[in-house]
Amino acid sequence: MSISKVCSVEDCENKHQALGYCDMHYKRLKRNGLPQTKYEMHSKSYTTEYNAWKNMRKRCYDPKASGYKNYGGRGITVCESWQKSFIAFLEDMGNKPDGSYSLDRINGSGNYEPGNVRWASRTTQNINRRPSLTGDSGIQGVRYVSRLRKWHARLCINGTEHNLGLFTERDDAIKARKSAELKYFTPVA
């Protein structure tokens, strides 16, 4: 007498194929990381918020995604409630203020989770970027220009680059950059 194994997903009676899942749930597991049986019903599948949610999950869990190495490849994950539910994500995040905003992690090394994610403009995201691997100073907008033997500070506002000056000392260039950030990006109460 042979014992027939069924899929390990609750309420699924299909025969088990791989890793304890039926073929359908195994494909969902590979694609999304979740072999769920029930889908959420909402009318937001074609919204920019839904696309942001879908792309966030893809960056973190799909090794074939173009940005995977900077997200999932670095160990960035999506909190369990957002991973499982677009509705939970939307309730925590709300709608985008306008179409130019996108998801931004406040702590760039942190995960996608409530308290660390916001809707942000491109300008805010540029300030919040992690330093490039080739950056000399470790501060966005401050780099060493070897042919001049000076530190150059700059700030980009709405796509326009503003030169903040050349400095002999690295710390002076960083101070100029931080001062300009405060001047241009501190919200007025």
C-alpha positions as CSV (number, residue, x, y, z in Angstrom):
1,M,0.0,0.0,0.0
2,S,1.5,3.4,-1.0
3,I,0.9,6.5,0.9
4,S,0.0,9.4,-1.3
5,K,1.6,12.7,-0.3
6,V,-0.3,15.9,-0.9
7,C,0.8,19.5,-1.1
8,S,1.9,21.0,2.2
9,V,-0.2,24.2,1.5
10,E,-3.3,24.3,3.6
11,D,-6.5,23.3,1.7
12,C,-4.6,22.0,-1.3
13,E,-5.3,18.4,-2.2
14,N,-2.9,18.3,-5.2
15,K,-0.2,15.7,-5.2
16,H,3.2,16.8,-3.9
17,Q,5.9,17.2,-6.5
18,A,8.9,19.1,-5.2
19,L,9.9,20.4,-1.7
20,G,6.5,19.3,-0.4
21,Y,4.5,21.5,-2.8
22,C,2.3,20.7,-5.8
23,D,3.5,22.0,-9.1
24,M,1.4,25.1,-9.0
25,H,2.5,26.1,-5.4
26,Y,6.1,25.2,-6.2
27,K,6.1,27.6,-9.1
28,R,4.6,30.3,-6.9
29,L,7.3,29.7,-4.3
30,K,10.1,30.1,-6.8
31,R,8.5,33.2,-8.3
32,N,7.3,35.0,-5.3
33,G,8.6,33.3,-2.2
34,L,5.1,32.6,-1.2
35,P,3.1,29.5,-2.1
36,Q,-0.2,31.0,-1.0
37,T,-3.5,29.5,-2.1
38,K,-5.8,32.6,-1.6
39,Y,-5.2,35.8,-3.4
40,E,-6.2,39.2,-2.1
41,M,-9.0,40.9,-3.9
42,H,-8.5,44.6,-4.5
43,S,-8.9,46.9,-7.4
44,K,-5.4,48.4,-7.3
45,S,-3.5,46.0,-9.5
46,Y,-2.8,48.7,-12.1
47,T,-1.8,51.5,-9.7
48,T,1.7,52.9,-9.2
49,E,1.5,51.8,-5.6
50,Y,0.9,48.2,-6.6
51,N,3.8,48.4,-9.1
52,A,6.1,49.8,-6.4
53,W,5.1,46.9,-4.1
54,K,5.6,44.3,-6.8
55,N,9.0,45.7,-7.8
56,M,10.1,46.0,-4.1
57,R,9.5,42.3,-3.7
58,K,11.1,41.5,-7.0
59,R,14.3,43.4,-6.1
60,C,14.6,41.5,-2.8
61,Y,13.7,38.0,-3.9
62,D,14.3,37.4,-7.6
63,P,17.9,36.8,-8.5
64,K,17.1,37.6,-12.1
65,A,15.9,41.1,-11.3
66,S,18.2,43.9,-12.5
67,G,18.5,45.4,-9.1
68,Y,18.8,42.2,-7.1
69,K,22.5,42.5,-6.3
70,N,21.9,45.9,-4.6
71,Y,18.9,44.6,-2.6
72,G,18.3,40.9,-2.1
73,G,22.0,40.2,-2.9
74,R,22.9,42.5,0.1
75,G,20.5,40.8,2.4
76,I,17.7,43.4,2.2
77,T,14.3,41.8,2.8
78,V,10.6,42.8,2.9
79,C,8.8,42.4,6.3
80,E,6.5,39.4,6.4
81,S,3.2,41.4,6.4
82,W,4.2,43.3,3.3
83,Q,5.7,40.3,1.6
84,K,2.3,38.5,2.0
85,S,-0.1,41.4,1.4
86,F,-0.3,44.4,-0.8
87,I,-3.2,45.6,1.3
88,A,-1.1,45.6,4.4
89,F,1.6,47.5,2.5
90,L,-0.9,50.1,1.3
91,E,-2.4,50.6,4.8
92,D,1.0,51.3,6.3
93,M,2.3,53.4,3.4
94,G,-0.8,55.2,2.1
95,N,-1.1,56.5,-1.5
96,K,1.8,58.3,-3.2
97,P,1.7,62.1,-2.8
98,D,2.0,62.3,-6.6
99,G,3.4,60.4,-9.5
100,S,7.0,61.6,-9.1
101,Y,7.4,59.9,-5.7
102,S,8.8,56.4,-5.2
103,L,9.7,54.1,-2.4
104,D,12.7,55.1,-0.3
105,R,14.3,53.3,2.6
106,I,15.3,55.8,5.3
107,N,18.2,53.6,6.4
108,G,19.6,52.4,3.1
109,S,21.0,49.3,4.8
110,G,17.7,48.5,6.5
111,N,14.9,46.3,5.3
112,Y,11.6,47.2,3.7
113,E,9.4,47.6,6.8
114,P,7.1,50.1,8.5
115,G,9.2,52.9,10.0
116,N,12.0,52.5,7.5
117,V,10.2,53.2,4.2
118,R,8.6,56.4,2.9
119,W,7.4,57.9,-0.3
120,A,10.1,60.3,-1.4
121,S,10.9,62.6,-4.3
122,R,14.0,62.0,-6.4
123,T,15.8,64.9,-4.7
124,T,15.3,63.4,-1.3
125,Q,16.4,60.0,-2.5
126,N,19.6,61.4,-4.0
127,I,20.5,62.9,-0.7
128,N,19.7,59.6,1.1
129,R,21.8,57.4,-1.3
130,R,24.7,55.3,0.1
131,P,28.1,56.5,-1.0
132,S,29.3,55.1,-4.2
133,L,32.0,52.5,-4.1
134,T,34.4,54.9,-5.9
135,G,33.5,57.9,-3.7
136,D,36.5,59.3,-1.9
137,S,34.8,61.0,1.0
138,G,32.0,58.7,1.9
139,I,29.6,61.6,1.6
140,Q,27.3,62.1,-1.3
141,G,28.3,65.1,-3.4
142,V,31.8,65.4,-2.0
143,R,34.8,64.0,-4.0
144,Y,38.5,64.6,-4.3
145,V,39.7,66.0,-7.6
146,S,43.3,64.8,-7.9
147,R,44.4,67.0,-10.7
148,L,43.5,70.1,-8.7
149,R,44.4,68.5,-5.3
150,K,41.2,69.9,-3.9
151,W,37.9,68.5,-2.5
152,H,34.9,69.4,-4.6
153,A,31.4,69.8,-3.0
154,R,28.3,69.9,-5.1
155,L,24.5,69.6,-4.7
156,C,22.0,68.6,-7.3
157,I,18.6,70.3,-7.0
158,N,15.8,69.3,-9.4
159,G,18.3,68.0,-11.9
160,T,20.5,71.1,-11.8
161,E,24.0,70.7,-10.3
162,H,25.1,73.5,-8.0
163,N,28.9,73.9,-7.4
164,L,29.5,74.6,-3.7
165,G,33.2,75.1,-4.1
166,L,36.7,73.6,-4.0
167,F,38.3,73.0,-0.6
168,T,41.7,72.1,0.6
169,E,40.4,70.2,3.6
170,R,37.9,67.3,3.2
171,D,36.0,68.3,6.4
172,D,35.4,71.8,4.9
173,A,33.9,70.3,1.8
174,I,31.6,68.1,3.9
175,K,30.5,71.1,6.0
176,A,29.6,73.0,2.9
177,R,27.6,70.1,1.5
178,K,25.7,69.6,4.9
179,S,25.0,73.3,5.1
180,A,23.6,73.4,1.6
181,E,21.4,70.3,2.4
182,L,20.0,72.1,5.4
183,K,19.4,75.3,3.4
184,Y,17.7,73.7,0.5
185,F,16.0,70.6,1.9
186,T,14.8,71.5,5.4
187,P,11.0,71.8,5.3
188,V,9.7,75.2,6.4
189,A,7.2,74.9,9.2
